[in-house]
Amino acid sequence: MEVEPPNWQPLELRIGARCAEFMWMYRENGVEYYKHIITRRYMMLDGQGQCYAQRGAHLVVADFSEEFSRVTEAYIDRDQI
């Protein structure tokens, strides 16, 4: 796991100013791990902006739009309504 320096470029290329909604966490095997500050879900991108999703113990190539929706969609606890 590589900890420094953060690489915001892949996320900035995809979502621009909305990067402010994320924290850069770490880099592993060339994949940048960003955590959404509200949902706490991870967005994973390589240096070229290719998106990945966790499937079991492995990363698989994923559709960016679907992953972005999953990561940024606020969780609503129906029991709290």
Secondary structure as UniProt FT lines:
FT   HELIX           9..15
FT   HELIX           16..21
FT   STRAND          22..28
FT   TURN            29..30
FT   STRAND          31..36
FT   TURN            37..39
FT   STRAND          42..46
FT   TURN            47..48
FT   STRAND          51..55
FT   TURN            56..57
FT   STRAND          58..61
FT   HELIX           64..72
FT   HELIX           78..80
//
